[in-house]
Amino acid sequence: MKIRKKSVAILLISGILFTGFVLGYTVRDSYLLKIQSPPDDVDFSLFWEAYHILEKNFFNIEDIDYQDLVHGAVSGMVDSLKDPHTIFFNPEDTKRFLEDTDGRFEGVGMEVGLRDDKITIIAPMSGSPADKSGLSAGDVIVKINGTDTSEISIEEAVNLIRGPKGTEVVLSIIRDDWQAPREISVIRDVIEIPSIEWQLVDDIAHIEFQHFYKKANDDFKELVFDVLNSEVKGIVLDMRYNSGGYLDIAENIGGWFLEKGTLFMIEDHGDYKVERRTKGTGRLFEYPIVILVNEGSASAAEILAGALRDERGSLIVGKTSFGKGSIQGLYYLSDGSSIKITVANWLTPKEKKISGEGIVPDFEIDNLEDGVDRQLEKAIEVLQEII
């Protein structure tokens, strides 16, 4: 049996790996009542001192945008935490970020993240401008339209890569088997991101989760009833190139595969831990499952894979996943800007750390020889031995 690769990455150029991303609070919420005064040895008057010095001495006073000064100060404060996933968004960036989670935007169609402090392509979307231009998972972006990426944040890089349909962006790329960087030109387009695709392979359902954004929950509910009304005997759950999404969505989907009340993951807040347990029906619990992951699988995809391995003993095929083990919340500010904040790390039900390590498959398989999906072939072979 030779299975041809039909579809791989359905991802976006948001620059954010969403692990357990949760929409946060507005400034009007009681959250603000919990804010504590800064320590006595911290002098916040320095901000106003610097503000007035700039206002009085900057040579081109008419060029000062006072709101930009405030946003810059907040951004600098956030950046000082040195957490690549804790990020300030101005109102425009906040709007763009939320559009991304709805699954439609204008850009090149790929996911990027930080790996070894380098802006790295996690996965291009199949058929996207990035994919058609020859970009690959693992490519390191060293320049964007001539701008050196070592000097900018990942969000600044994303803003340079994103842009209106029909416009061009030139990326300077380093790849492991290249002796020198190469420039790749990409023409931006409208990117629409489906959440799920599935097909029957004999009596096995091959279900591809492209992401865990808002639409995925409802799409999967529809798919479940198709599976239940078919002659399916087992499921290959394919999360290759799935960069994650909302923790709640992944947890809800996990509830179809795990019995109600099963430990799904553990939030590690440092001084305390919180167990998250499934609340679903477990309607798919009786179906044997084999999971597919690769180096483009991250965050919520890793959470679901880890839960199914720990709580069901599900076998995993593919390559070691990306290894992002933190949870972010989005907190709104009064002018429409926001801060995405790392609020916890997460562990699998057996308290395995994923951050920097990833999910290591039971069967490590390289993929795509002569267009044949070797990983999927192996997953089906393993599943057939179970059923």
Buried (B, 14 or more C-beta within 10 A) or exposed (E): EEBEBEBBBBBBBBBBBBBBBBEBBEEEEEEEEEEEEEEEEEEEEEEEEEBEEEEEEEEEEEEEEEEEBBBEBBBEEBBEEEEBBBBBBBBEBBEBBBBBBEBEBBBBBBBBBBBEEEBBBBBBBBBBBBBBBEBBBBBBBBBBEEBEBEEBBBBBBBBBBBBEEEEEBEBBBBBEEEEEBEEBEBEBBEBEBBBBBBEEBEEBBBBBBBBBBBBBBEBBEEBBEEBEEEEBBBBBBBBBBBBBBBBBBBBBBBBBBBEEEBBBBBBBEEEEBEEBBBEBEBBBBEBBBBBBBBBBBBBBBBBBBBBBBBBBEBBBBBBBBBBBBBBBBBBBBEEEBBBBBBBBBBBBBEEBEBBEEBBBBEBEBEBEEEEBBBBBBBBBEBBBEEE
